[in-house]
Amino acid sequence: MHRVCAAALLSVIMAAAQPPQAAPQPPEAAPQPPQAAPQPRASTLPGLEAEWDIAPVLREIGEHSDRLLPALERIDARAWVEQDASETYAELLQSCKDQTRIVGDTARELARNPERLASSIDLFIRMQSLDVMLLSLEEGIRRYQTPASAQALAALAAQDGPSRERFQRYIVNLASAREQELAVMDREAQRCRALVTAPSVTTSKPPKKK
């Protein structure tokens, strides 16, 4: 046995001592045709809108923010303070501007990959928060400017209603699809765990006859 192992080891050493042979050169690759631009991906989750269906909705939300921001820029909350308004109105106006920018940027970024559930929920929460702040701002406009100006801002803020409702339905469907995926993964993990922890069946060999 030792001789066989020694012979095998000697053959390995001799093979390693041989100079390496040059590797054959691969044939030149044929020129590849130019690749087409990447196409939007179909949803991999059943019952969920495809990327090319929901992405325009998110882009419209971003464009709505672009239309809302100039209207906010024209509001002079500092002039309200001179009319004995609270300083918090100026802070509220700045918060509305900041949140509007974030909503627009986040919506456009999410349109590239809409199936990110955490980002979708974050965007929707920001949209809801902006709605609440705009209601308070409209009260200040109605009191310290004109009711017509407050009504104009409210009408502009409501223009994304259809996109918002569709996005909300998409989030609900996306969360439901993710929950189903996790349930399937959990069942598969339990099945694998049962297979691993199951006692192995060993067959006893009959005793050798002397």
N, C-alpha and C positions, 0 to 999 in steps of 0.2 A: 504493500500500500504506500509506504514511504517512497519507494522507487518511482511509482506512478506519479505521485505528487511532485517529486523532484524533477522528473522528465517534463512534466507539464510546465513547471516553473521555468525550466531551462529554455523551453521552446518560446515562452512568452518573452524572456529576456533577449533571446536572439532576434525575435521579430521586432522588438523595440529598438534594437541596435541597428537595424537596417535603415539606410537613408530613406527618407519619405519620398514616395513617388509623386510626381507632379499630378495634381488633380486635373481631370479633363475639363477643358474650357467649355462652358455652356454655349450653345449656339446663340447668335445675336438675336435679340428679341425683335419681333416685327413691330414697326411703329404703331402705337395705339391711336385709335381715332379719338378726337376730342370728346371729353365727357360732357354730357348734358348737365344743365343746372339742376341742383337737387330739387325734387318735387315735394310738396307737402305730404306728410305721412298720414295714412289712414289710422284711425283710432284702433288700438289693440284691445280696447276694453269693450265688451258687448253692451249695446244700448247707449253708447256715448257718442256725442256728435264728433265728426271727424275734424281734424285740425283745420282743414280749409273752410269748414263751416263756422267754427267758433272764433278763429283768428280775426276775421273782419269785424266781429262784434267787439273784440278787445281793442282793435285799432280805432273803432268808432268811439269807444270810451276815452281813449287817449286824445282823439281829435276834439271831443267835447270839452275836455280839460283845457285844450288850447284856445277854445272859444270863450271859456269862462274866465280864464286868467286876465285878459285885457279889461273885462268889465270890473273885476276886482281892483285892478290897478287904477282905475278912474275914481275910486271911492276915496274921499279925503276924511278919514276918521278924526284927524287932528282938529279939523274945523268943528267937529261935534264937541270936542272938549271945551272949546271956547263958548259953547252953548250950555255949559255945565254938565256935559255928558261924562260918563265914567271913563277913566284912562283904559279900562279893560277893553273898550271897543277897539282901540288902536292895536292892542295885543291880539284881539280876536281876528281882526282883519289880516294881520300878518300871518296868523296861524292858518287862516283860510287859503291865503296865497301859497304858503309852503305845502299844505296838504294837497292842493290842486296840482302843483307841480309833481309831487310824488305819485299821485294817482295816474297822471298822464304817462310818466316815465315807466312806472310799474306795469301799466296795461300794455304799453308797446313792447316791453321786454317779455312779458308773459305770452304775448301773441306768437312768439317764436317757438314756445313749447308749452301749450296750454294745459297739458296733463299734470302739471306740478300742483298738487292739492294744497300744500302749505302756502305757496305763493298766491294761489287763487283766493284762499280764505283771507289772507292778509290784505289783498287788494279790496275785497268786498267790505271788510271791516273799516278800512280807510275811507271808502266811499260813504258808508253809513255815518262815520264820524264827521265827514265833511258836510253831510246833509244837516246834521244837528247844529253845527257851527254856522252854516248859512242861514238857518232859521233865526238864530239869535242876531245875526248881522242884519237880516231883513227887518227885524224889529227896530234896530237903530236907524236904518235908512228911513223907515216909515215915520219915525218920530223926529229925526233931526234933518231930514231932507224932504222928500215928498212920497206919498203913498204910491204914486205912479212909478217912481224909481224902484221902490221895493218890489212892486208887482213885476216889473221888467226883469229884475234879477231872479225872482222866483220862477218866471217863465223860462228863462235861459237855463237855470239849474235843472229844470224838469225835462229838458229836451232829450236826455239820455235814458228816459224811462223805459222804452222798449228794449234797449241794449242791456240795461241793468237787470230787468226781469229775466231776459234770456240767459244772462250770465249767472244769475242766481239759480235757475233751473239746472244749468250745466254743473255748478258746484255740487248741488244735491246729487245728481246722477254720478258725478265723479267720485264723491265720497261713498256712495252706495257700491260702485264698482270696486273701489279699493277695499271696502269691507268684505265683499265676496272673495276677492283675491286672498285676503288674509285668512278667511275661513278655510279656503281650499289648502293654503299653505300649512295651516295648523293641523288639518286632518292628515295631510301627507306626513308632517313631522311626527304626529302620534303613531301613524302606521309604521314608519321607519324605526321609531323608538321601540315599538312592540317587537319588531323583527330582531332588533339588536339585543334586547334584554330577554328574549325567549330562551328557555333552557335548551341546550343542544342535545340531540339524541345520539348516543354513542352505541354502536353495536359491539357486544362482547364477543371476543374470539374464543372458539372452543379450545380447551387445554390440549397441548401437544401430547401425543402418546409417546411414552418412553419405550 
